[in-house]
């Protein structure tokens, strides 16, 4: 008979190391406008799943897509000016 053992001790033994670092939290915060824009874009697409998209839906999707593209451009411009660690050129 084999004993079934939980792996909770193995998983939670390093729980303190699982927390995100300050650098990771800063990166998430920097990307938050893009994440929220992506969520709005998905919401606009989900709304149109249960019916044929009308003109209002098309405008909502177009506006959300433009916001995503704008946020991606802004994020790329912010990160392009950042200095890479390690002295990479």
LINCOR-V858421 format. One record per residue. N is the residue number from 1. RES is the residue in three letters. PHI is phi in degrees with one decimal (999 if undefined). OMEGA is omega in radians with two decimals (* if undefined). BURIAL is # if it has 16 or more other C-alpha atoms within 10 Angstrom, else .. Layout:
BEGIN
n: {N:N}
res: {RES:RES}
phi: {PHI:PHI}
omega: {OMEGA:OMEGA}
burial: {BURIAL:BURIAL}
END
This chain:
BEGIN
n: {1:2:3:4:5:6:7:8:9:10:11:12:13:14:15:16:17:18:19:20:21:22:23:24:25:26:27:28:29:30:31:32:33:34:35:36:37:38:39:40:41:42:43:44:45:46:47:48:49:50:51:52:53:54:55:56:57:58:59:60:61:62:63:64:65:66:67:68:69:70:71:72:73:74:75:76:77:78:79:80:81:82:83:84:85:86:87:88:89}
res: {UNK:UNK:UNK:UNK:UNK:UNK:UNK:UNK:UNK:UNK:UNK:UNK:UNK:UNK:UNK:UNK:UNK:UNK:UNK:UNK:UNK:UNK:UNK:UNK:UNK:UNK:UNK:UNK:UNK:UNK:UNK:UNK:UNK:UNK:UNK:UNK:UNK:UNK:UNK:UNK:UNK:UNK:UNK:UNK:UNK:UNK:UNK:UNK:UNK:UNK:UNK:UNK:UNK:UNK:UNK:UNK:UNK:UNK:UNK:UNK:UNK:UNK:UNK:UNK:UNK:UNK:UNK:UNK:UNK:UNK:UNK:UNK:UNK:UNK:UNK:UNK:UNK:UNK:UNK:UNK:UNK:UNK:UNK:UNK:UNK:UNK:UNK:UNK:UNK}
phi: {999:-92.0:-91.3:-91.3:-115.3:-78.4:-103.8:-60.8:-62.2:-68.9:-77.9:-88.4:-63.5:-108.9:-60.5:-66.8:-84.8:-80.3:-61.9:-68.9:-78.3:-62.5:-65.4:-66.0:-65.3:-64.5:-65.9:-64.7:-64.2:-67.5:-89.5:-58.6:-59.4:-68.6:-62.1:-66.0:-65.2:-63.3:-63.9:-63.1:-64.4:-64.6:-60.3:-63.9:-71.9:-65.4:-59.0:-84.7:-70.7:-95.6:-153.5:-67.7:-64.7:-100.0:-63.5:-63.5:-63.1:-62.8:-66.4:-62.5:-66.0:-62.9:-64.3:-65.8:-63.5:-64.2:-66.6:-61.6:-62.9:-64.8:-68.0:-63.3:-63.9:-64.1:-65.7:-63.8:-68.7:-69.2:-79.1:-67.9:-85.8:-74.4:-83.8:-79.5:-68.2:92.5:73.3:-67.9:-93.2}
omega: {3.12:3.11:3.09:-3.08:3.10:3.13:-3.10:3.14:3.13:-3.11:-3.06:3.13:-3.12:-3.07:-3.14:-3.12:-3.10:-3.11:3.12:3.11:3.11:3.13:3.11:3.09:3.08:3.12:3.10:3.14:3.11:-3.12:-3.05:3.09:3.10:3.12:3.13:3.08:3.09:3.12:3.10:3.12:3.10:3.09:3.13:3.11:-3.13:3.14:-3.07:-3.10:-3.04:3.08:3.08:-3.13:3.05:-3.08:3.11:3.10:3.14:3.10:3.13:3.12:-3.13:3.12:3.14:3.12:3.12:3.11:3.10:3.14:3.12:3.13:3.08:3.12:-3.14:3.12:3.12:3.12:3.13:-3.08:3.13:-3.14:-3.12:3.12:3.12:3.09:3.10:3.08:3.12:-3.13:*}
burial: {.:.:.:.:.:.:.:.:.:.:.:.:.:.:.:.:.:.:.:.:.:.:.:.:.:.:.:.:.:.:.:.:#:#:#:.:#:#:.:#:#:.:.:#:#:.:.:.:.:.:.:.:.:.:.:.:.:.:.:#:#:.:.:#:#:.:#:#:.:.:#:#:.:.:#:.:.:.:.:.:.:.:.:.:.:.:.:.:.}
END
